[in-house]
Every structure is written in structure tokens, then in C-alpha cells.
Amino acid sequence: MADQTGVPEQAGASAAGTPPAPPLAKWFLLYTFGRLAIAAVLIAALWALGLPGTPGFLFGVLLAMPASFLVLGPVRQRLTGALVARSERKEALRAELRGTDADDES
């Protein structure tokens, strides 16, 4: 089952009652390699179309930014959800170590 952030809920929780760590590394690697692959494909396509060396490379990298934004949207949302869950988990652990609730602090 997944929550609104797209991070799947895991059955086990740690002994302290905090939720388990989200799969951050998987989404980070998928997003990173996806961006690199999109850039490589665009650079190769521009070179194949006859745009020479450095201008083709720079224009390909420039075009890869909006293309990655559009193509990798779902992966980026999952990565953001995993980062938020990680941050909330760390804050809950810090509050537990201090002996306070995470919601008590302003």
C-alpha cells in the first residue's frame, strides 16, 4: 500500500515505534541515471543530426533539463516523498532522544 507521497508503507516498524526508512537510494539512483541517459540520447541525436562537437554537447545538456523534468516527473515525486519521509523519521528520532514530541516544538 502506498501513501499520498507515493512511498510504499512497509509492514515492520523499528523497536522504538518509528516507521522504517524509505527506499531513498533506489529512487535517487533511478532519477540520476535517468537524467544521464536522457542527456546522452539527446547529445548523440544532435551529433547524428550534424551539430558538431562542443556546441552539440552543450545544446544537448541544455535540452536535457526540460526533457528530464517532463519525462522523470513520477520518479522525481517518489524521490521527494522518500526525502520527506526520511526527514520526518529523523525528526521523530531526534524528538524521541530529547524526550519530547516532535509536534511540541515551534
C-alpha positions as CSV (number, residue, x, y, z in Angstrom):
1,M,0.0,0.0,0.0
2,A,1.3,3.5,-0.8
3,D,0.5,6.8,0.9
4,Q,-0.1,10.1,-0.8
5,T,3.7,10.7,-1.3
6,G,4.0,7.5,-3.3
7,V,6.3,5.9,-0.7
8,P,5.1,2.3,-0.1
9,E,4.1,1.5,3.5
10,Q,6.2,-1.2,5.0
11,A,4.9,-3.7,7.5
12,G,7.7,-3.7,10.0
13,A,8.5,-0.8,12.3
14,S,11.6,-0.3,14.4
15,A,11.6,-1.2,18.1
16,A,11.2,2.5,19.0
17,G,7.9,2.7,17.1
18,T,9.2,4.9,14.3
19,P,8.5,4.0,10.7
20,P,11.1,2.1,8.7
21,A,13.5,4.0,6.4
22,P,12.1,4.7,2.9
23,P,13.8,3.3,-0.2
24,L,15.7,6.5,-0.9
25,A,18.7,5.1,-2.6
26,K,16.7,3.3,-5.2
27,W,14.8,6.4,-6.3
28,F,17.9,8.6,-6.2
29,L,19.8,6.2,-8.5
30,L,16.9,5.8,-10.9
31,Y,16.5,9.5,-11.2
32,T,20.2,10.2,-11.6
33,F,20.7,7.5,-14.2
34,G,17.5,8.6,-16.0
35,R,18.8,12.1,-16.3
36,L,22.2,10.9,-17.5
37,A,20.5,8.6,-20.1
38,I,18.3,11.4,-21.4
39,A,21.3,13.7,-21.8
40,A,23.3,11.1,-23.6
41,V,20.5,10.3,-26.0
42,L,19.9,14.0,-26.8
43,I,23.7,14.6,-27.3
44,A,24.0,11.6,-29.6
45,A,20.9,12.7,-31.6
46,L,22.3,16.2,-32.0
47,W,25.7,14.9,-33.1
48,A,23.9,12.5,-35.6
49,L,22.0,15.4,-37.0
50,G,25.3,17.2,-37.7
51,L,25.7,19.6,-34.9
52,P,29.4,19.4,-34.2
53,G,31.4,18.6,-31.0
54,T,31.1,21.1,-28.2
55,P,28.0,23.0,-29.4
56,G,26.2,19.7,-29.8
57,F,27.2,18.7,-26.3
58,L,26.2,21.9,-24.7
59,F,22.9,22.2,-26.5
60,G,22.1,18.5,-25.7
61,V,22.8,19.2,-22.0
62,L,20.6,22.3,-22.1
63,L,17.7,20.3,-23.8
64,A,18.1,17.5,-21.3
65,M,17.0,19.7,-18.4
66,P,13.3,20.3,-19.5
67,A,13.1,16.8,-21.1
68,S,14.1,15.3,-17.7
69,F,11.6,17.4,-15.9
70,L,8.8,16.2,-18.1
71,V,9.8,12.5,-18.5
72,L,11.0,11.8,-15.0
73,G,8.1,13.5,-13.1
74,P,6.8,10.4,-11.4
75,V,10.3,9.3,-10.3
76,R,11.0,12.8,-9.0
77,Q,7.8,12.7,-7.0
78,R,8.7,9.4,-5.4
79,L,12.2,10.7,-4.6
80,T,10.7,13.8,-3.0
81,G,8.3,11.6,-1.0
82,A,11.2,9.4,0.2
83,L,13.2,12.5,1.2
84,V,10.2,13.9,3.2
85,A,9.6,10.6,4.9
86,R,13.3,10.4,5.8
87,S,13.3,13.9,7.2
88,E,10.1,13.2,9.3
89,R,11.7,10.0,10.6
90,K,14.9,11.7,11.6
91,E,12.9,14.5,13.4
92,A,10.9,11.9,15.2
93,L,14.0,10.1,16.3
94,R,15.6,13.4,17.5
95,A,12.5,14.2,19.5
96,E,12.4,10.8,21.0
97,L,16.1,11.2,22.1
98,R,15.2,14.6,23.6
99,G,12.2,13.0,25.4
100,T,9.7,15.4,23.7
101,D,7.1,15.1,21.0
102,A,8.1,16.3,17.5
103,D,4.8,18.3,17.4
104,D,5.6,20.2,20.6
105,E,8.4,22.3,19.0
106,S,7.7,25.5,17.2
